[in-house]
Amino acid sequence: MKRKLRSGITASLLAVTACMALHSPQSLAARDAQTILKETCQGCHTPEADNALSRISHQRKTPEGWLMSIARMQTMHGLQISDDDRRTLVKYLADTQGLAPSETDGVRYALERRLNTVEKFDDQTSQMCGRCHSGARVALQRRPAQEWERLVNFHLGQWPSLEYQALSRDRDWFDLARKEMVPLLAKRYPLDNPAWKKWQASAPKAQAFVGDWNFSGHLPGKGELAGVMSVTADGDDTFKVSVKGQYADGSPFNGDGSAILYTGYEWRGNVTIDGVTMRQVFAAQGSAMQGRMFEAEHDERGLDFVAAKQGSSRLLAVQPGYLKAGTETEVTLIGSGLSGKPNFGKGVEVLEVVEQSPDRIKLKLKAAANAQPGLRSVMVGSLKGPTLSVYSTIAEVKVVPAFSVARIGDGGGSTPKVQGRFDAEAWGKGADGKLYRIGVFPAQWKVEPFDDRAREDEDVKFAGTMQADSGVFTPGDAGPNPERKMSTNNAGNLKVIAAVDDSGKSLTGEGQMIVTVQRWNNPPIP
C-alpha cells in the first residue's frame, strides 16, 4: 500500500511539474529533438525506415498528450530526462505529430480543464473507456489499428484488476476491447487523416500572432470582463504577454507572462494576473483566439476567453447581452475594427452613442414596450456578431453547470479544496413558444440536501458553505470529522438553488453538486 501511494504521489507531482513546463518557453540550453530521440529514446524504441521510431512515430497527440506519454515513461519505465529536454521533445512531437484544429473540435473542454462537462459519447465508448478517464482523452489522439490494440494490451498488462471492476466484470472486456473497440477507434481516430496533412501545409507562422488582441471574457461568480492582450515575440514560437483589462464592476484584470505556440495554433501561456498565476489554453487561428484561462492552483476558477487581433474586423461580445422590453440600459460592444452604425433590430432604439472606437462602442439602448422577445442579431455596419436577447418576462432559470463536482481539501493536507462555481441563466419564451437563453443574471444562492440520505447525514451542515451573492461554494476540510456519523469526511450530495428577481417576482432554478474527496491523480488530460 505504501509503495502504491508513493507511486501515485510521484505521478501527481510529475504531472504538475510537466504541466508547468508545457506552458513555459524552452531553454536555449536544451538539446535538439533529434538528438534527444536518438540518445534518450532509442534505448527502447527501435529505428525504422524514414527516420521513424517504433511506437513513437505511429501516434499523433496534443501537447498535453505527448507530455503524459513522457511522464508515463518516467514513472513506469524509469526514464531519466531533464525538464529542458522534455520541453523540447514535447514541442517537436506536437509540431510534427499533432492534431489539426478540426481534430480537436468538440473535445477541447478536456484541454481547457472544464472538468464539470458531461460528456456525450456512444454507450460502448463510455462504458469501455470513459469509466476510468474522460472519453476526450481517447478522442485527442490518433493511432493505426495496431497501435490501438497495443494500447488495449498495455491497459490490461498495467492494470490487471481492470477486468474485475464495474462495467467490465459483467462482460468479456478484453475480447470486446480487441475485436470491437480497436476497429472502431482505428476508424474514428485514424493516424492518417487528410486534415492533418492540410494543416501542416497551411499552418501560420508564429509572427502572425504578434500584436495587440482585444478580448472579452466571463468568470462565473464574478462577471464579464474585457481588455487588451499585447503579444511580442520572444523566440521562434515563444512570446511575452501583457494583459490589461477590467471586469464590468471596475476591478482590474492586469498582468504579464509568457506563452508558447504548439502545432501552429495550440497556444499555452502562464500569465500572472494581479499576483495569481493563470494558465492560458487557447486555440489560435488567423486573427482569432478562443479558449479558457484558469488559475494554476485552482483550475475550477477559470474564465471563458475570446479575442480578435487588432486590425481585423470582428464583433466579440455584447455586454450585457440582454435588454428588457420597455426599459433603457447601457451596453458595450467589444471587438476589433468596429465601424459604422450599430443596429439591434426592430423595436430596439439607440438613444445615445456614449463612446465609440474601433475596439469598443458604448451605447444607451431602449427597447419598446411591445418589442418582440427573442434573440436579435447585432450589426455594426456590415459586421455581424453575437446576439442581444430582448425579453419581457423570465420564463425559467437554469443553474449552470447543472451537475458539478466540488472536492474537500486542506485540513492539514497538501491538496487544496476545489470550489463549486455557478451561474444563474435566465431563459425566455419566444413568439414561437420555444425557450431561448437571455443571459446570466444576478442571483441569491443556497444549498439544500439533494435527497433523504443527504438530509439524514446533514450534508448541508458539513459539506461546505455557499456564498449567497456570488454562487461560489467552498467545501469543508479534508479528513475524518468526529462530529459526523461514524466520523466520516465532509462529503455530501447537495441541491444548488439560484433565485433570480424579475420585477419583484422570484424565480428559482436548481442543479446538483457532489462534494467528494480529493483528486490525487490529476493529469493534464483528465
Secondary structure, DSSP 4 states (H G I P E B T S, - for coil): -HHHHHHHHHHHHHHHHHHHHHTSPPPTTSPPHHHHIIIIITTTSPB-GGG-BTTGGG-EE-HHHHHHHHHHHHHHH-----HHHHHHHHHHHHHHS---HHHHTT-HHHHTT-TT------HHHHHHTTTTS-HHHHHTEE--HHHHHHHHHHHHHH-GGGGGSTTTTTTTHHHHIIIIIHHHHHHHS-S--HHHHHHHHHPPPGGGG-EEEEEEEEETTTEEEEEEEEEEE-SSSEEEEEEEEEETTS-EEEEEEEEEEETTTEEEEEEEETTEEEEEEEEEETTEEEEEEEESS-TTSEEEEEEEETTS-EEEEEES-EEETT-EEEEEEEEES--S-EE--TTEEEEEEEEE-SSEEEEEEEE-TTPPPEEEEEEETTEEEEEEEEESS--EEEEESSEEEEE-B-TTSSSPPB-EE-EEEEEEE-TTS-EEEEEEE--EEEEEESSHHHHHTTHHHHSEEE-TTT-EEEE-BSS--TTSGGG--S-EEEEEEEEEEETTEEEEEEEEEEEE-------S--
